Amino acid sequence: MKKYTVLALFAAIMAVGGTLAANGLSATPFFIAQSAKTLDSNMPITGHVTMVVTDPNGNVKAYRQMDNIVVNAGETCTGARLFGDQLKCSGTAFFNYIGIGTDATAEAAAQSALIAETNTRQQDTTNTLTNSSGTGATSVLAGTFAFTGTQSIQESGLFDTSAINTGHMFARKTISPAVNVDNGDSLTVTWTVTTGS
């Protein structure tokens, strides 16, 4: 009995396929085309920040290194500038301005500026890009800040304009413990941003 049931089911499927083919439809209507290669669904943008404080004699007083987060505005501007949507992110400047500040509020994706930005932003016009070879493309940007007084630096960010408290912020990082600087000290901030994995 089972043998005849299987044969009847097979005959029914073939009949439906023939009817569909006669009407100009594929005899395999449930076939789903799939390309052999799809776009990588995980192309992260990650960043690493280092800070080095030196005194007037060049002696290293403090060193910090940590990972940053790319904020929402940074992700939006990346997509907008790659594909030309000026309504989502105006301007065409590069994110090569480094800012610092004195607030210890934890970084969050919704932030669009440093909390308490100080000093003049430093632009890296000679940043180094290492081409991807399957492990991501890496850009290294650095800026050095000079100080004429005491400060406690607790945040840093990457921006697309030179004036503080303006422009779009790409990424932000809270510095913990804080980097304390005195008159005559220099602070070099280096951002290493990797696109891809």
C-alpha positions in Angstrom: 0.0 0.0 0.0 2.8 2.4 0.9 4.5 1.7 -2.5 1.4 2.9 -4.4 1.0 6.0 -2.2 4.5 7.1 -2.9 4.0 6.5 -6.6 0.8 8.4 -6.6 2.5 11.4 -4.8 5.4 11.4 -7.3 2.9 11.4 -10.2 1.0 14.3 -8.8 4.2 16.3 -8.4 5.2 15.6 -11.9 1.8 16.6 -13.2 1.9 19.9 -11.4 5.4 20.6 -12.7 4.2 19.9 -16.3 1.2 22.2 -15.9 3.5 25.0 -14.7 5.9 24.5 -17.5 3.1 24.5 -20.0 2.0 27.9 -18.7 5.5 29.4 -19.0 6.5 28.9 -15.4 9.5 27.0 -14.2 8.9 23.3 -13.5 10.9 23.9 -10.3 8.9 26.8 -8.8 10.4 26.4 -5.3 14.0 26.8 -6.4 15.7 29.9 -4.8 18.6 31.4 -6.7 21.6 32.0 -4.5 24.9 33.6 -5.6 28.1 31.8 -4.9 29.5 34.8 -3.1 27.7 37.4 -1.0 28.9 40.6 0.6 30.6 40.3 3.9 27.9 41.1 6.5 30.4 42.0 9.1 32.8 44.8 8.2 33.6 46.4 11.5 35.3 49.7 12.1 37.4 49.6 15.3 39.8 51.9 16.9 42.7 52.0 19.4 43.9 55.0 21.2 47.3 55.6 22.8 48.4 58.6 24.9 51.9 59.5 25.9 52.8 62.5 28.1 56.4 63.8 28.1 57.9 66.5 30.3 60.0 69.4 28.8 63.1 67.2 28.9 61.4 64.4 26.9 60.9 62.1 29.8 57.7 59.9 29.6 55.5 60.8 32.5 52.4 58.8 31.6 51.2 56.2 29.0 47.7 54.9 28.3 46.3 52.7 25.6 42.6 51.6 25.1 40.0 50.8 22.5 37.4 53.4 21.5 33.8 53.2 20.2 32.6 54.6 16.9 29.6 56.7 17.7 26.3 56.8 15.7 27.3 60.0 13.9 30.5 58.5 12.8 28.8 55.5 11.3 26.2 57.7 9.6 28.8 60.0 8.1 30.9 57.0 6.9 27.9 55.7 4.9 26.9 59.1 3.7 30.3 60.1 2.4 31.0 56.7 0.8 27.8 56.8 -1.2 27.2 60.6 -1.6 24.2 61.4 0.7 24.9 65.0 1.8 21.5 65.2 3.5 22.7 62.7 6.2 26.1 64.2 6.8 27.1 67.5 5.3 30.6 68.3 4.3 33.4 66.3 2.7 36.3 66.8 5.2 38.3 63.9 6.6 38.1 62.7 10.2 41.7 63.7 10.9 41.2 66.2 13.7 42.0 65.0 17.2 40.3 66.6 20.2 40.7 66.2 23.9 38.7 67.1 27.0 38.4 66.9 30.7 35.1 65.0 31.3 35.1 61.4 32.5 31.5 60.5 31.3 31.6 57.1 29.8 31.5 57.0 26.0 28.2 56.1 24.4 27.0 55.6 20.8 24.5 58.5 20.9 27.1 61.1 21.8 28.0 63.7 19.1 30.7 65.7 20.9 33.2 65.6 23.7 31.6 66.5 27.0 34.1 69.1 28.0 36.4 69.8 25.1 39.6 71.9 25.7 42.6 73.1 23.8 43.0 73.4 20.1 42.3 70.3 18.0 45.3 68.9 16.3 45.1 67.8 12.6 47.1 64.9 11.2 47.6 65.7 7.5 50.1 62.9 7.0 48.3 60.0 8.5 49.5 56.5 7.4 47.2 54.0 5.7 48.1 50.4 5.5 46.2 48.6 2.7 44.1 45.6 3.6 45.3 42.2 2.8 42.3 40.4 4.2 42.8 41.6 7.8 41.5 45.1 7.4 42.8 48.5 6.3 44.5 50.5 9.1 44.8 54.3 9.4 47.1 55.8 12.0 46.5 59.4 13.0 48.5 61.4 15.6 48.5 64.8 17.1 50.6 66.5 19.8 49.2 69.0 22.3 51.3 71.5 24.3 50.3 72.8 27.7 50.9 76.0 29.7 49.1 74.9 32.8 47.8 71.9 34.7 45.0 69.8 33.3 43.4 66.4 33.8 42.7 64.9 30.3 39.9 62.3 30.5 38.5 62.1 27.0 39.5 62.2 23.3 37.7 62.1 20.0 38.1 62.2 16.2 36.4 65.1 14.3 36.1 66.5 10.8 36.6 70.2 11.7 39.3 72.2 13.5 37.2 74.3 15.8 36.3 72.8 19.2 32.6 71.9 19.9 31.8 71.9 16.1 31.6 69.4 13.3 30.9 65.7 13.3 32.5 63.3 15.8 33.6 60.0 14.4 34.6 58.3 17.7 35.1 59.0 21.3 37.1 57.4 24.2 37.1 58.1 27.9 40.6 58.0 29.4 40.9 56.1 32.7 42.8 56.7 34.8 43.0 60.4 33.8 46.2 61.7 32.1 47.5 64.6 34.2 49.6 67.2 32.5 51.6 70.2 33.8 53.0 73.4 32.4 55.5 72.6 29.6 54.3 69.0 29.1 53.4 67.5 25.8 50.6 65.0 25.1 50.7 62.9 21.9 47.5 61.2 21.1 47.5 58.4 18.4 44.4 56.9 16.9 44.6 53.6 15.0 41.4 52.9 13.1 40.9 49.6 11.3 38.3 49.0 8.7 37.4 45.4 8.2 38.5 42.3 10.0 
